[in-house]
Amino acid sequence: MSHPLSPDFTKMSNDELQEKLSKLQSQLMFASRSGNGELVHQMQLVLNDLNIEIETRNQKILADLEKKSPGFGNKINITK
């Protein structure tokens, strides 16, 4: 479920996303300690949107690596 007031995370840089993630997580901890369940729920929705954007970017990076190195995909080298 997406929060309707989430900013457009696709326009942010990776550094901005990480900074926003860190700030939101600390605010979420404060809100949960204060006992405000509704605020915690709303913040979790925004945090979920943020994590989805980060995961989407990570999947794109992985797909690009797999295209550049065909053997990169599903193999783990355990011969060492």
Buried (B, 14 or more C-beta within 10 A) or exposed (E): EEBEEBEEBEEBEEEEBEEBBEEBEEBBEEBBEEEEEEBBEBBBBBBBBBBEBBEEBEEEEEEEEEEEEEEEEEEEEEEE
